Amino acid sequence: MINAVGNRMTREIARQQKLTSQLEQTQIQISSGRRIQRMSDDPVSARRIATIGTTQASMSAWTANINSGSALVAQADGVMKSVSNLMTRARELTLAAANDTASPADRATMAAELGAIADEIDSLTATRDANGEPIFAAGTARVMRFDSDISFAPVPSAADVFVVGGNSLSTGIRDIAAAVAGGNAPAIGAGLNTLETAIGHVADRHAALGLSGGRLERIGDALAARGITLKDERSSVEDTDLSVAIAQLNAQDLTLSAAQAAFAKINRQTLFDILN
């Protein structure tokens, strides 16, 4: 009989310890706002949370790339606008130089301005971003990843923008400047054709840059939408439902209090009370 009573008391103590542990776990869930504290709490949900966390980390990196790419596109757009304006001015000067009324002094002034335009275009070609890297890469265009299966160069290479027919834009303008200074009418006429082609080329690359910027914006919007969906899913799996948890806490506290009260009452009995 005494052994039976001892075993029953041991089991009751173990049960109350388990109830206390469950109560403490519920309190932690409420205070932390997280339903799952360790993998063993819910292996399936914990695995899903880990998967979502990995995806969210990747999306953060992709979003950072989108922001960097968009900044590069915005800066490159400003450069392209300046280049377009300079090319238009070079064409105006060349047309004026082709006029028979232009004097040698006039042509010398025009040639000097054309040379300055060529220098400015060279300077724009070498424009660098906030990190000190060339916006227009000297070699292959800089490719960036913006999603798990999307990667491209938001800004074209320098050769793709500033080289036409094997010659750089600035070299072509310097050749025209030399023709203007020397009054070489055939060379000036050829230079006008070269400028027309170059202006069209720059306009095409500028338009392509705008398309790249629009693409980045759409990818960013899609990532943001996916981020909201993943955040909501993670919250539904990981976060504590306070109304349910509080009700559970009250029930656990009531059960533990009742068990402790009953246990205390039993322990107040004497051995003879139990034997009788």
C-alpha distance (Angstrom), angle and dihedral (degrees) to the residues before:
residue distance angle dihedral
M1 . . .
I2 3.81 . .
N3 3.84 90.7 .
A4 3.79 90.7 50.3
V5 3.78 91.5 51.4
G6 3.80 90.7 48.1
N7 3.79 92.2 50.6
R8 3.79 91.2 48.4
M9 3.81 91.0 51.4
T10 3.81 91.1 48.7
R11 3.80 91.5 52.0
E12 3.78 91.1 47.3
I13 3.79 92.0 51.1
A14 3.81 90.0 50.0
R15 3.83 90.1 49.5
Q16 3.79 91.9 51.1
Q17 3.79 90.9 48.2
K18 3.80 89.1 53.1
L19 3.82 90.6 48.5
T20 3.81 89.8 49.7
S21 3.81 91.0 50.2
Q22 3.82 91.2 49.8
L23 3.79 90.4 48.5
E24 3.79 91.6 50.9
Q25 3.80 90.8 47.7
T26 3.80 91.2 53.0
Q27 3.80 90.5 48.5
I28 3.82 89.8 52.6
Q29 3.82 90.7 49.3
I30 3.79 90.3 53.0
S31 3.80 96.5 44.8
S32 3.83 95.2 43.8
G33 3.79 95.9 38.4
R34 3.83 88.9 -134.0
R35 3.79 121.3 115.4
I36 3.81 93.4 -164.2
Q37 3.79 117.5 55.1
R38 3.80 98.6 165.7
M39 3.79 138.6 10.6
S40 3.81 93.6 -101.0
D41 3.81 91.8 61.0
D42 3.83 90.9 71.9
P43 3.84 115.0 -13.3
V44 3.80 95.6 -170.5
S45 3.80 94.7 49.3
A46 3.80 91.9 41.8
R47 3.79 90.2 54.2
R48 3.80 90.8 50.2
I49 3.82 90.8 49.4
A50 3.81 89.9 52.0
T51 3.82 90.8 50.5
I52 3.80 92.0 49.3
G53 3.81 90.2 47.3
T54 3.81 91.5 54.1
T55 3.80 90.9 49.6
Q56 3.80 91.6 47.8
A57 3.82 90.6 51.8
S58 3.80 90.4 51.8
M59 3.79 90.9 47.2
S60 3.80 90.1 52.7
A61 3.81 89.1 55.7
W62 3.81 91.6 46.7
T63 3.80 91.1 48.6
A64 3.80 89.9 51.6
N65 3.82 88.9 51.6
I66 3.79 90.7 49.8
N67 3.80 90.5 52.3
S68 3.82 90.7 48.1
G69 3.79 92.0 45.8
S70 3.80 92.1 48.6
A71 3.81 90.5 50.2
L72 3.81 89.8 50.9
V73 3.80 91.4 49.1
A74 3.82 91.6 49.2
Q75 3.81 91.6 50.1
A76 3.80 92.4 44.3
D77 3.81 89.4 49.6
G78 3.79 90.1 57.6
V79 3.81 90.4 49.4
M80 3.80 91.7 49.5
K81 3.79 91.8 50.9
S82 3.78 90.0 53.0
V83 3.80 91.7 47.8
S84 3.81 91.1 49.7
N85 3.79 90.8 51.7
L86 3.80 91.7 48.3
M87 3.81 92.0 49.0
T88 3.80 90.3 50.4
R89 3.80 90.2 50.8
A90 3.82 90.5 48.8
R91 3.80 89.3 53.7
E92 3.83 91.1 50.4
L93 3.80 91.2 51.5
T94 3.80 92.7 47.4
L95 3.80 91.8 50.2
A96 3.80 90.0 50.4
A97 3.80 90.6 49.0
A98 3.79 90.8 51.6
N99 3.82 89.6 60.8
D100 3.80 113.4 101.9
T101 3.80 90.5 -136.3
A102 3.82 92.2 66.9
S103 3.80 111.0 109.2
P104 3.83 124.0 -143.4
A105 3.79 88.9 -104.5
D106 3.80 90.7 51.9
R107 3.79 91.3 49.4
A108 3.81 90.8 49.1
T109 3.80 90.3 54.3
M110 3.80 91.3 47.0
A111 3.80 91.5 48.3
A112 3.81 90.4 51.6
E113 3.80 91.3 52.0
L114 3.81 90.9 47.5
G115 3.81 88.6 53.3
A116 3.79 90.2 51.3
I117 3.82 89.7 50.3
A118 3.81 90.1 52.7
D119 3.80 90.4 51.2
E120 3.80 91.4 49.5
I121 3.79 91.5 50.3
D122 3.81 89.4 52.1
S123 3.80 88.3 52.1
L124 3.80 92.0 49.7
T125 3.80 90.5 48.9
A126 3.81 89.1 59.0
T127 3.83 95.1 48.6
R128 3.81 112.0 142.0
D129 3.78 132.2 -150.1
A130 3.83 128.1 -125.3
N131 3.82 89.9 -80.5
G132 3.78 93.2 53.5
E133 3.80 93.7 -106.9
P134 3.84 121.1 132.2
I135 3.79 111.1 -99.1
F136 3.79 89.7 -145.5
A137 3.81 105.7 46.0
A138 3.79 116.1 -128.9
G139 3.80 90.9 -137.5
T140 3.78 127.8 18.2
A141 3.80 116.1 -2.9
R142 3.82 113.7 -96.1
V143 3.82 109.0 -99.2
M144 3.81 117.8 -153.5
R145 3.82 132.1 -173.0
F146 3.79 116.7 -123.7
D147 3.82 101.4 169.8
S148 3.78 139.3 2.2
D149 3.81 91.0 -79.8
I150 3.82 103.2 17.2
S151 3.79 122.8 87.7
F152 3.78 130.4 145.5
A153 3.80 142.7 138.0
P154 3.83 108.9 -87.4
V155 3.81 91.1 -164.2
P156 3.84 124.4 39.8
S157 3.78 123.5 -124.2
A158 3.79 122.5 -91.9
A159 3.80 91.1 -109.2
D160 3.79 91.4 53.4
V161 3.81 92.2 53.8
F162 3.79 107.1 29.8
V163 3.81 102.9 34.6
V164 3.81 122.6 76.8
G165 3.79 123.8 175.6
G166 3.79 92.0 -9.0
N167 3.82 94.4 -54.7
S168 3.80 128.0 96.0
L169 3.80 118.2 -118.2
S170 3.80 90.7 -114.8
T171 3.81 93.0 51.1
G172 3.79 90.8 52.0
I173 3.80 91.4 50.7
R174 3.82 92.1 48.6
D175 3.81 89.2 52.0
I176 3.81 88.6 52.8
A177 3.81 90.3 47.6
A178 3.80 89.6 55.0
A179 3.80 90.9 49.2
V180 3.82 91.2 48.9
A181 3.80 92.8 48.8
G182 3.80 91.0 50.3
G183 3.80 94.7 43.6
N184 3.83 91.1 -122.8
A185 3.80 100.5 165.3
P186 3.87 97.6 -172.8
A187 3.81 90.7 49.5
I188 3.82 90.6 47.2
G189 3.81 89.8 52.1
A190 3.81 90.9 49.5
G191 3.79 88.6 47.7
L192 3.80 90.5 56.4
N193 3.80 89.9 55.3
T194 3.80 89.9 48.2
L195 3.80 90.4 51.3
E196 3.81 92.7 49.8
T197 3.80 90.1 53.5
A198 3.80 92.2 45.4
I199 3.80 93.4 48.8
G200 3.81 90.2 52.1
H201 3.80 90.4 47.7
V202 3.82 92.8 51.9
A203 3.81 90.7 47.1
D204 3.82 90.7 52.8
R205 3.81 92.5 49.8
H206 3.78 90.5 46.5
A207 3.79 90.6 53.3
A208 3.82 90.7 48.6
L209 3.80 88.9 52.5
G210 3.79 89.7 54.5
L211 3.81 90.1 52.1
S212 3.79 89.3 51.1
G213 3.80 90.8 52.9
G214 3.80 91.2 49.9
R215 3.79 90.9 49.8
L216 3.79 91.4 52.3
E217 3.79 90.4 50.9
R218 3.82 91.9 52.6
I219 3.81 92.1 47.3
G220 3.81 89.8 49.3
D221 3.80 91.6 51.4
A222 3.81 91.0 49.7
L223 3.80 91.7 49.4
A224 3.80 91.4 49.2
A225 3.81 90.8 51.9
R226 3.81 91.2 48.8
G227 3.78 89.8 47.7
I228 3.81 91.4 56.2
T229 3.81 91.0 48.9
L230 3.80 92.8 49.6
K231 3.80 92.1 45.8
D232 3.81 90.9 52.5
E233 3.81 92.0 47.1
R234 3.80 92.5 48.7
S235 3.79 90.8 48.4
S236 3.81 91.7 51.7
V237 3.82 90.8 51.7
E238 3.81 100.9 36.6
D239 3.80 109.0 28.4
T240 3.78 124.4 86.7
D241 3.81 118.1 -109.6
L242 3.80 95.6 -133.8
S243 3.80 97.2 -161.0
V244 3.82 91.5 52.6
A245 3.80 93.9 41.2
I246 3.81 93.9 49.8
A247 3.80 91.4 49.5
Q248 3.81 89.1 48.6
L249 3.80 90.9 48.3
N250 3.82 91.7 52.8
A251 3.80 91.1 48.7
Q252 3.80 92.3 48.4
D253 3.80 91.9 47.2
L254 3.82 91.1 50.0
T255 3.81 92.1 48.4
L256 3.81 92.6 48.2
S257 3.81 93.0 46.6
A258 3.80 91.1 50.4
A259 3.80 91.8 48.0
Q260 3.80 92.2 48.7
A261 3.81 91.8 48.3
A262 3.80 92.1 50.2
F263 3.80 91.4 46.0
A264 3.80 91.8 50.3
K265 3.82 91.6 49.8
I266 3.80 91.8 50.9
N267 3.79 92.1 48.8
R268 3.82 91.0 54.5
Q269 3.81 89.6 64.8
T270 3.79 119.0 96.8
L271 3.79 124.6 -124.4
F272 3.81 89.6 -105.3
D273 3.83 90.3 52.9
I274 3.79 89.5 55.4
L275 3.82 93.8 44.4
N276 3.79 91.3 49.7
